[in-house]
Amino acid sequence: MRINIKKTTFLWVITATIGLSSCKKFVDINDDPTRLKDPDASLILPAAQGRIGFTMGSDIHRFTSLWAQQFAAQGGGSAQPTQYDKYAVGEGDINNTWAATFGGTLSDLQKVIQKTETTSPRYSGVSKLLKAYVYQTHVDAYGDLPFSEANGFEANLKPKYDSSSSIYDALIGLIDAGIADIKKASALSPTTDDLFYGGDMDKWERFGNALKLRIYIHYFSANGTAADATKAKNGIVAVLATNKLLRNNADNFQMRFLTSANQTNPIHQFEGSRPNQFFPSKTLVDLMNAKSDARRNSFLTLFSGSYVGATNGLGDITISTNFSRMSTYLRGKLSAGVYGGEAPIRMLTFAEQNQILAEYYARTNGGADLLTADTYYKAGITASFGAATEFSDATEAAAVNAGLTTYLASTNGTIAVGNAIQKIIEEKFVANFGVAIEPWTDWRRTGFPVLTPVSPATAIPRILPYSFNERSYNPNTPARPSVFTKTVFWDK
């Protein structure tokens, strides 16, 4: 899978050609003369960004969305997703996504930071913010990780593992450093080589603060301590004081794709290359059906006039295709029965930010801020419905928009009736359809939505295994006895 980076490709070819024309007759046989030795930050940054987008829509999305029961697998026992759906994710399954992140993305971001921190700090600032995002998501997925000694290149090929809690603490400082950098005078600044925000530093600052909110809300867990709650509250108060948060869906942190072959959304690509293996889960679909949720019009296709989800854990027992499938929200515009594939991989959205704040206000001051929580809860629903229509045709969009009014007017549209935290997390679960890791994280720390383990398991995984290759080459890799072991510091 590839992402189209026309400028990057052009510059890469030109630079490589110059290098070829000037190389000497005799060269080191271990030295590839066609490979750039020291590419510019404007080439490295989009490569790292593109890899982030693909990573968050590929293996790590499939593992975690199956376990969180946003999706369910079909296709028989030989299909990989059916094994993942039954929690059979082994160390070998992690090799590709681990290498892409730790050997690719994080190394590229560190290289940009090293090259630009002094002279072009806007590049380093964006890279620090991206590094913080990558570590936040991967700490939630794996727990302890190489951090303080990571990305030392040849200087340290066997970095130690830092605790998940210490990395979380360090990420706040990393985000602050990134925001400080993007505000400095900079000889060079990202523009079209910034695939997320096109060089808009104001949006990068807003994203950094939204990422802080996500980090702090994770300290609130089902069995969290008073110290955790205090840290979360103080941190969120400080973020709110900046008055610099995502303002609307246009500020969403997401990777957009094209309709050209091999340049489309990786979720869409998987559906096209391995049809009948990956379906919306019955857990998600039933939750939406119970609320007559109009987002179904763009999230899902109809099957025999109804919205039908696949049951997790039955993909190798009751093999069927009699279910709804992903629709325009995850696959792009529909024309003549074919999806365009240009839908983005969503990674942190305005809808999620609102539900984070709804949860924060519902939890603090003894619940005295429920009115404020309700305001953010409604704003999150409205943002999610708005995003749902981005690739809809007129009929589909009209159905979603009309449904929003009905939804907000019902008991679904307020947290005043029922368990506030459950309602907020379940709304966030739906709004984060297609978002990697976060729905699974929310379930682990809150218990919502209520999930039933697939048979014969009696529990749902709490952590991903480490990569087999990492364990083979780095003796500092911690033991991981089971994916069912609570490992991340906030998972209590």
N, C-alpha and C positions, 0 to 999 in steps of 0.2 A: 504494500500500500504506500502511496506517495501523496504528497500535497504539492500543489502547483505554486512554486515560488519563482515567477518568471524572472524577476530582477536578479535573484540569487543565482539561478541557473545561468543566466547570461554572463554575469560577472565572473562566475566560476570558470566558465569556458574560456572567456577572454584571458583571465589571469593564467590559467593553465597553459594556454597557447603561447603566451609570452614566455612562460617558464620553459616550455619545450624549445622555443626558437633560440634561447640563449644558453641552453645547457651544453656542457663540454662533451667532447667525443667519448671520454672515458668516465664512467660513473660507478659508484659503489653499487654492486649488484643487489644489496639490501635496501637501496634507496630508490623509491619510485619517483622518477622525474616528473610524472604527470600529477603528482599529489602536492597540494599546497602545503608548505611547511608552516606558514604563519598567517592564516587567513584573517581578514579584517573582522572586526566585531559585527559589521553589517552583514556578514555572511554567516557567522556563527549563531547570532541571536535567532534569526528566523528558523534555522535548522533545529535549535533547541525547542523553540515554540511549537513548531510543527510536530516534533516528537511528543511533546506534552499532550497535544490534542489527540494524536493517534493512540497514545498509551491509555488515556482516560476513556477511550471508546472501544478498547480492545480487551485483552485477556483480563485485566484487573477489573474492568467493568463487568465482564461475564461472570467471573467468580463471585463478586460481591452482590450483584443484582439477583443472581440465582439464590444465594443464601438469604438475602433480605426479602425474597419472594416478590420482587417486582416482575421478574421473569421466571418462566419454568421451561424445562427442556423436554424435547421429544426426539424421536429418531432411532430408538433402539439402543442396546447396550454398547454397540460399537461407536456411537456418536459421542465425542468428547463432552458436549454439554450435559448429556444425561449422567455421566460420571461426576461432573462438577456439581450437578443438582443434588446428587446423593452424597455430597461432601467429600468425594474422593479426589481432592486436589493434593497432589504430592509435590515434593521438592523439584522434581524434573519439570513439572508444569509451570514453575515459576521462572525458569532460566531465562526465557526470552524477555519477559517484562522487566525482570531485575536488571538484565544487561542493558536494555534500552534506557532505563532510568539512571542507574549508577555508573555504567560505563559510557553512556551517551549524554543524556540530558544534563545531569548535574556536572559532569566534566566540562561540557560546553559552556554552561553558565559560569562555572568557576574561571574558565579561560577568559570569558568576556570581562568578568570582574577584575581580573589581574591586568588585562590590557588597557582598561578604560578608567579605573577608579580615580586616577590622578588627573587625567587630561579631559576625559569625556564622561563625567560621572552620571549623566543621564542613562547611558548604556549600563553602567554598573548598578545603578539604582533599580532599573527594570529587572536586571538579572537577579538581584538580591530578593526582590519581591517574588519572582518566579521560583527561586530556590526555596523560599519560605513556603510557598504553596505546595511544591513537590514534597518537601519534608513533612508538612502537616498531613497531607493525605497518606503518605507512606508510613508515617508513625502510626496512624490510625489502622493501617492495614497489617503492619508487621510488628509493631511494638518497638523494642530497642533496635537501633540502627547505627552504622558508622556515621559519625557527624563531625566531631571535633578533629579527627584525624583523616577524614574522608577527603577525596579530591586533591591529594597531595601528589598525584601522578607517580612518577618513578621513585620519588622520595619515600613513599610508604605504600607498598602494595598489599599490606595486611593490616588495615586500620582496626583500632579497637571499636567496640560497640558502646554507644552512650545510652543511658536510660531514656525511656520515652518521656518521662517527666522533665528531665534536664534539657532534652531537645525542645520540648514545648516552651520551656522558659526562655531558651535561647532564640526561638523564632520571633518572639515579640521584639527583641533587640535587633534582629536581622531586618524585620519589617521597618522599624524606626530608621535604621541605617539606610534602607532603600528609599524611603520617603525623603530623608534628608538629602540623599544624592540627587534625586530627580529635581530638586529645587535649586541646585547649584548651577552656576554658569558652566557651560559645557561646550568644548570645541566642536564636538559632533553630537548630534542627537538622533535617536531613531525616528524614522518617518514611515515610508512604505515598507521598510524591512521589519517593522513591528506588526506582526500578524494579528495581534489582539486588539490594540487600541490605536494603531496608526500614528504613534508618537504623541498621543494626547496625554501629557503628564498629569493633568488634573484627574483624568479617569484612572490613571495608575494609582494616584494617591487614594482615591475613593476605594479602589479595589483593595489596597493594602489595609485600610481601616475595616472594610467588610471582612477580610480574612482574619483580622484580630477578633472580631465579634464571633466568628465561627470557632476559633481557638478557645476563647473564654467560655462560650456556652457549653463546651464539652466538659468543663469542670463540674457542671451540674449533672450528676448521675444518680441513679436510683439509691445508691448507698453512699453517696458522697459525704465528705466531712464538712464541718463548719468552715474550716480553713479553705477548702476548695471553693465553697460558696462565696466567701469573703474575697478571695482572689478574683473570681469571676465578676462579682459585682463591682469591685474597684476598677478592674480593667475595662469593663463595659462603660462605666461612668466616664472614664477618661476618653474613651473613643467617641462617645456621644458629644463630649465637649468640643471636639474638633470641628463638628458640624460639616464633616467631609465624608459622606457615605454615598453608596449607590443611590441615584435619584430616580431611575426608571429602568425599563428593560433595555434601553440603549446602552446602559452602563454594564450590562451583564458580562461577566468574565466567561467567554466561550470562544471556541475555535470554529470559524466558518469554513465551509467546504465548497467545492465546485461541482458542476454536473458532469464534467468530463470523466472518461474512464480512468480508474485508478486514482482519482482525485476527489472522490466522494467520501461522505461520512463513513467511518469504519463500522458503525453499527449497521448501516445500510449495506455496506459491502459484505458483511458477514451473512446478512439475510439473503443476499443475492448469490453468494458462493456456496452457502450451506443451507438451502431452503428446508423448511419443515423440522428445524432443530431448536428454534428459539422463539418462544411465544410469550405474550403477556401472561403473568401468573393469575391464577384464580383469586389469590389473596388480594391483589391490587384491583382486579376487575370487579370482584364482589364488593369491595369497599366503595368503589365508584358507583356501582349499580344501586347500592343501598341508599345513596344520596341523589340518585337520578342526575349524576354529575354530567353537565353538558360538554365538559372537556373530552368526553369519550368520542365525540364527533371527529376530533382531530388526533387524539391519542391512539384510537383503535379502529379497526374495521369491524363491520357487522358480520356475524355468522348466522345464517338463517333468520335474519331479522332481529337478532339479539347480540349483546356483548357477552362473550363467553371466554373465560380464562382457562388455561391449562393447570392441572394440579401438579404441584411440585413432587418430584420423586417417583412419578409413574411413567416417565419417558421411555423406559425399557421394558415396561410391563403391559401397559395399555397404549399401544402405539396408534396415534391418531393425528389428523390435521383439522379436526372439527372445532376449531377455536378462532377467536379474533386474532388479528395480526397487528403489528405496528403500522401506524398510518402516517399522515403528513408531518406530525410534530417531530418525529424522529427520522423521517425518511425524505422530507422535502416535498416539493410540489408534485401533484399527480396530474399527468397528462396522457390521455389515451391509454389509461391503465398502467402507466409506468411512472414510478417515482423518480424524481430528479437526483436525489441523494445529497442535496446541498444543505440540508438541515444541520445546524451546528452541534458540536459536542458541548453541552452546557456543563460548567464546572463550579460556578458560584454566581447565583442570580439575585436580582432584586427581590423576587418572591421569597427566596430562602432568607435573605437578610431581614425581611419583615417578620417572618415567622421566628427567627432567632430573637428579635426584639420582643415579639409577643410572648415567647417563653420566658425571657428575662423578666419582663414586668409581671407576668403571672406568678413567678416564683419569689419575687422580692417583696419586702415590707409586709410579710404575712398575707400576701395576696391582695393588699389594699390597692394595687395598681391595675386591677382587672379591667377598668375602663380603658386605660391606655393600652393594655395588652389586647383588648378587643379591637381597638383602632388599627393596630399593626396587623392583627390577624386578618381583618377584612382587607387591608392593603395588600397583604400577601396573596390572598385569594384573587383579588382583582388583577394583580400583576401576573399571576399564573394563567388566568383566563386570557389576558391580553397576549401573552406569549404563545398561547395555544393556537392562535389564528394566523400566525405569521406566514404559513405556507398553505393556508386554506383557500378554497375557492369561495365565491360569494355566498353560496348556499350553506356551506359548512361554517363559515365565519358568522353568518347570521344566527345560526343555531347556537353556537357557543356564546355569542354576545347576549342573545335573549336569555340563555340559561343562567348567565351571571346574575342578572337582576333577580330571578327566581331563587337562585342559590343564596344570595345575600339576605333575602327576605325570610328565608326559612331558618330553622334552628341550626342548620349547617353553617350559617353565616355569622354565628355569634358564639363566643365561648361562655356566655352567661348561663347556658343550659348544659349541664353535664360536666365531665372531668376536663378541665381546661387544658392541662398538659397533654392528655391523650388526644384531644381534638386538634391542638396545635401540631403535634408531631404527625398525626395522620394526614393533616393538610400538607405538611411539609413533605411527607412520603409521596403523595400524589404529585405535588409541584416538582419534586426532584426525580420524576420519571426519566430514566436515562442518565442520571448523574451517578458517577462511580463512587463507591465507598460510603458516602455520607448517609444514605438511608440505612445501611447496615450499622454504621456508627450510632445513629439515633436509636435504633432498636436495642443495641447492646447497652447503651447508657440509660435508656428510659423504659424499655420493655414494650414499647409501642412502635408500630401496631402489634397486636398479639399474633404471634406466629406459632405454628405447630411444626415440630421437627418432622422430617420425612422418615418413613419407616425403612429400616428397623432402628434408626438412630433415636435416641431419647433426648438429644440436645442439638442445638444449632451452633455451628462453628463461631468462635470468638476471635480468631486470628488466622492469618495466612502463614503457611510454612515459609522458611527461608529457601532461597535458591540452592539447588544441589551443587551447582558450580561454585557458588560462593562458599558453601560449607567445605567443598573439596580443596579450595585454594586459600581460604582464610581461616586459620585455626582459632581465631577469636570469635567465630560465629557461635552464638549461644545454642545450647541444646533446646530443642522444641519438641517436647514429648507428644503433644496432641494439638490439633486445631481447635479443640474444645476447651483448652486451658485459658483462663482469663489472664492476659498478659499486659495489655496497654494500661498505663497507670490509672486512667479514668474509668476503666471497666471493672467496677467493684461489685 
